[in-house]
């Protein structure tokens, strides 16, 4: 899995509550907590715009460099503002590159399904498919060519070419991409 590297700073442990978080956000930063591996939780602050853009590009693994050390974490939870426009807080689980983890992989389609040219409708059932594998084997996206997909055909989990060592947590028969045939006359 590709990691997104960004700068951060350690937050003062006495900064607790919504008031300090609002002040932090007003300065263009957002609070991030990194936890796990029997270590103390790290309370960090990162650039909120950079973090949000990384999430928008399907990054889930973050390396945050701060004060001479790095924290490597996998996104576990992100809180958004009321309108869902901006990330305002994130929790990351500490990981190592050889850890086996459950995550999601973005499904990116290329081509135009021939079934849609005949009036069918393309349905992507899973834009992000749940997978399990070593962090070093996971990728952020899986490119699927749909050009030969005819009406009333589908691409199932078993048809996907996943990276070696990575498996879907969905049953093999689960349809991922479907072209529904034209309805009516």
N, C-alpha and C positions, 0 to 999 in steps of 0.2 A: 504494500500500500504506500502510495506516495505521501510523504509528510509535508505539511505546510509549516515553514519556519517563520517565526515572528518574534519581535522583541516584546518584552514585558517588564513589569516592575513588581517587586514584592509589596503587598499592601500592609499597612500597619495593622497588627492584630487587634489593636484597640478600636479600629474603625469598624463598627458594627451598626447594623440597622439601615433603614431606608434612607435616612438623611445623608449619611456618608456615601451611600450608593448613588443618590441623585447628584451629589456634588461631583463624584467621579464621572458619571455619565455626561454631565454638563461640560466637562473638560474633554469630551471625545473618547473617553476610556470606558471599559466595562469590566465588572468583576468576573474573575474566573477562579474556580476552586479545582485543585488537582488533588486526588486522593487515591489511596490504595497501596499495596505492597508493604503493609505494616509500617509505613512511614507516616510522619505527621502530615496533616493536610497543608497544602500550600495555597495561600490566598494571594492571587496575582491580579494585576490590572493590565489589560491589553487594549490596543487601538480597536475600537468597536467597528469602524468601517472596514478595516482590513479583515477582521474576524468574520464579519457578515459576508463579505465578498468571497472569502475562502469557502464558507459554507455553501454559498450559492453555486460554486463551481465543484460541488460534491466532495470537498475535502472533509475528512473525518478524523484524521490523525494530525495532531499539532505538536510541534516542538517549540516551546516557549523558552527563549534565552533571556535570563535575567540575573544580574549581580554575579556574573562569573560561573553560573551553572545552568543546566538545561533541564526542563521537565518535558517528558514525552507522554502525551495523553491522548486517549481516544474519546471522542465526544459521547457522553452518556445522556445529557439533557441540555437543552437550550431553552431559555425563557425569552419570549418576545414581548414587545410593547403591546398596548391594547389593540392597535390596528394590525399587528403582525408584520409591520414594516421593518423593524430593527431588532436585532438581538440585544438583550439588556443584561443577560447573565448566562454563564455556562458552567457545567460540571464536566470535568474530564477525569477518566479513570487512568491511573498510571499504568503504562504497559512497557514491555520490552519487545523488540522486533521478532524474537523467536516464540512469542506467546501465541497460543491458539485462541482466537477470539471469534465471537459472533458479531457480524456487522451487516451492512448492506452494500450492494454494488449497483451503481447507476446503469440502467439499460438504455443505450443510445442506439437508435435505429438509423440505418443508411439505406438509400434507395426508395423507390416508390413501389409498393406492392401491386402486382398486376391485377389482383382482385379488386383494388380500389378503382382502377381504370375501367373496370366492367361494372361500376356502380356500387361496389361493396364499401363497407365502412371499417376502417382500421381501429382496433381497440387494443391499447397497451394496458394489460391488466396489472402489471408490476413495473412502475418506473424505477423503483428501487427494490431489488430482490434480496431477501435475507440469505446470508451465506455464513459458512464457518471455515476457518483455515488459519494458517500461520500468518501473522501480520505482514511478514516479509513477502508472502506469496499473494496477498490480496492486491487487487488493483481498484482504482476509484471508479472505473467504468468498464462496461463490456459492450463492444460494438457488435451489433447484429444486423446482417444484411437481410432485408425483407423483400427484395426485388422479385423473387420467385414464389412469393406467398399468394396463392389464388384464393378466390372467394370460398368461404366455408372451410378454410384451412387455418391451422395454428402452429405456432412454435411453442413447444413445451420445454420444461426444465431439462428433460433428457436430451433435447436437440441442441442445447447450448454448449459452446466450447469454452468451458470455464478453465482458468489457469490451473496448472498442476498443483495438487494439494489443497484445492479449494472445492467445497461442495455446497450445494444449496441446501437450506434447511427445509425447503418445500418438497412435497412428494414429486417424484419424477414425472408423473402424468399431469402436473399442474400446467395449464396454459398460461404463457407469459404474454404472447402477442397473438391476436386473433384478427382475421378478416371475416367479418360477417357478410353473408351474401345479400344481394339486393332484395328488398322486401316488396311485395305487391307485384302488380302487372308488369 
